[in-house]
Amino acid sequence: MMSGVTIGQAAAYAGVTIKTIRHYHRLGLVDEPLRDSSGYRRYGSSELLRLIQVRTLAEAGVPLSGIGPLLAADPRHFATDLAEVKRRMTERIDELIARRDLLDRLANGDRTLLPDRACALLDRAAGLGFTPDEVAAYREGMVLTRALVPDDFDDYLGEAERALDDTRFVDLNKECWAAKDLAPDDPRIEELATAVAERFLANPALLATSKRLRARADTTRYGLLNHHGEDQAAPAMARLTALVEAKLRAAGVDIPHQ
């Protein structure tokens, strides 16, 4: 009579399930023992040791496909192969930590995952009195700019920071937002467009971002950036933007026609 234990006992001793042992057999990680006179497979000490080795490596994160070659390697190659498994695992851990941090930012309301510098700029805009809806619109503009002209995004942020230093420009921006509820033919729209265009011309640095984006982006991308949200915004805002662009063109500023 053959000595050894049944598959159920072997599973209990090795700390795995019967299903797992059979899976190891199918993969060739553990040889199937011979059957006894009663037709049952009996697991001896060598099979139990192999089960424990395979289970331990699997729990350590070694892919099942790599366990066979690893166990067949000599001690030197075994150590080298384990080091490589550890390196890949560390990379995976770093990736998971990064994903976890992104989830934290999403949970905190940062659905666009902008860099810290951009988020600080949005916080500054909120501190200057822009409403949450207005800050959200600025955020959307940043997301689009980063996607459409990524190489210029840092310059865009720098010039946007300087724009917030211009108190007159900040005040005009607030007036533009307040004008959204006006009728498109309200004469105040024309007056505000003139004031905005004059401020751009008086402080050319405010046009630097727009100029750089126009130089790098085609007309379609420029339209996506500068006319974003007009389909949801009040008609007055679309007319205001169109008037400002027209006045700047009249002053010699190269702005694409949409």
N, C-alpha and C positions, 0 to 999 in steps of 0.2 A: 504494500500500500504506500502511495506517495505521501510524503509529509508536506506540510504547508497549510495555508489558510485559504478560505473561499474569497471570491472577489469582494463580497460584502465586508468581510473582516479586513481584507487588504485596504479597502477604501477607508474604513474607520481608522486603522492604524496610520495610514499615510495622510489622513486629513483631507481627503477628496471625496467625490461622489463616485458611485459606480458608473454613472454616465460619463464622468470625466476620464475614468480609467479606460473605458471603451474608446473614447475619443483619442486618447494617447495611443492606443493600439492601432487605430486607423491611420494615425499620422506616422506610425513607426517609431515613436519615441520610447515605447516600452514593448518588449517582445511578449507575445501571448504565451503563457506557460502551457505545458502539456496537460492533458486531461488524465484524471485518475481512473481506476477501474469502474467507478460509478458514473463516469462521464463528466465530472466537474473539473474545472481548471483549478489548480492549486498554486498559490503564489508563495514562493520560497523567499528566503532572506535577500537574495540578489534582486528579485523583482521588486520587493518592498523598498530596498535601498534606491533602486532606479526610480520608482514612483516618487519617493521623497525628494530625490535630486531634481526631477522634472518639475514637481510642484513648487519647490523652493525657487528655482530659476524663473518659473512663470510668475510667481508672486513678486519677485524682484523686478519684474518688468521686461524680462527677456522675451521677445516674440517666440511663439511656439515653433515657428519655422527655423529659428536659430538655435534652439536648444540641442538638437541632435548633433550638429557640428561642434557645438561648444563642449558637450560632454565627451566627444571623441577626441578633442584636442589635447595635446600634452600640456603640462602645467604652465609653461611659459606662454604658449599661445592662448591658453585659457584665461590667464591674467590680462593679456593684451585685448582679447575679445571682450572681456567684461568691462575693461576701461572704455572701449568704444561704445558699449551699451550704455554705460553711465553717461558718457558725453551726449549721446542722442537723447537720453532721458532728461538731462539738464536743460538741453535746448527746448524740449517739450514742456518742462516745468516753467521756463522763462516765458514761453508762448502762452501757457495757461494763466500765468500771473498777469501778463499784459491784457489778456482777454477779460480777466476778472476786474482789472482796473477800468477797462472800458465799460463793463457792466455797471460798476460803481458810478461812473460819470453819467451813464444813461439814466440810472436810478435817481441821480441828483438833478435831472432835467436837461442835461447837455446832450440833446439828441443828435447834434451835428458833429460832435467830437472835434471841435476846433482846437488849435494849439492854445497854450496858456496865454500867450501874448494877445491873441485875438479875444479871448474871454475877458482879459483885463481891460481891453479897449471897450468892450460891451458894458462892463461894470462901470467904467468911467462915464460912458454915455448915459447910463441910468442915473449916476450921481449928478449929472448936469441937468437932469430934469426931463429927459426923454421918457415917454410912457413905456410900459412893458410891450405894447403892440409895436411901437416904433423901434425899440431895441430888438424885438424879434425880427422885424423887417431888415434891420442892419445885419443881423446874424445870417439871414438867408442870403443877403448880398455877399457876405464874406464866403459862405459855403460855395456859392456859384463862382466867385472870383478864384477861389482856391482850385476849383475843379477845371475851370476853363483856361486860366493862365497861371498855372502853378509856379512857374519860374519867377513870376513877378509878385507873388503873394506877400513876401516879406517887405518889399518896397511899398506895396499897397498899404500894408498895415502902418508902416512908418509915416507915410503921408497922411493917412487917416488920423493918426495920433496928432500930427501937426495941425490938421484941420480943426480938431477939437480945441486947440490953443487959440484959434481965431474966434473971439467971442461974438463978433458981428455975424460971422458965418454960422455959428451955432444958433444964434437967435433967428436967422433967416431960415434955417432948417426947421426950427420949431414952427415958424409961421407957415412954412410949406405944408407941414403936417396938419396944421389947424385949418388950412384952406381946402382940405379934402371934402368938406361938407358944403362948399360953395357951389353955385351953379357954374357950369363950364364957361358961360358967357359973362360971368360977373366981372366988372372992370377991375376988381382988386386982383384977379388972376394975372392980368396984363401988368399991373403995377408991381406985383411980387416977382414976376418973371424978369422984369427990367432990373429990379434991385438985386436979384440973384446973379444975373449975367454981369452986372456992373461989379459985384463983389468978386466974381471969378476973374474978371479982367484987371481989377485993382490988386488982386493977390494971385499972380500967375501960378504960384506953388500949388494952389488948390486945383489947378488944371493938370498938374504934372501926372497924377495917377491916371486920369482919363486919357491923357496924351499917350502915356506908355502903353496902356491897354489897347488903345486904338492901333498903335504901331505893331503890337504883337498879335492881336486878335483880328480875325476877319470880321466883315460886317455883321454876319449872323451872330457871332459870339458877342460882339459889342452890343447888339440889340438885346440879346439875352440878359446881359449884365445891366445895361442902363435903363431898360424898359421892363425889368422884372416886376411882376405883380400888377401891371396895368390892367390885365383882364379881370382882376378882382377888385382893383382900387376904384375910387370914385372917378367919374369922367374929368372932374376938375384937376386931378393930379396928372392924368395923361396929357391934358391940354397945357398944364404948367410946364411939364417936362419938354413938350414939343416947342413951346414958346422960348424957353431958355436956350434950347439947342439952336433954334432959328436965329436968335439974337447973337449967339456966339459965332455962328457961321457968318453972319453979317459983319462981325468984327474981325473976320479973318481966321477964326479958329476952325481947324479941319475936323468936322464931325460928320460921320456917315449919315446919309439919309436912310430912314427905315421905311 
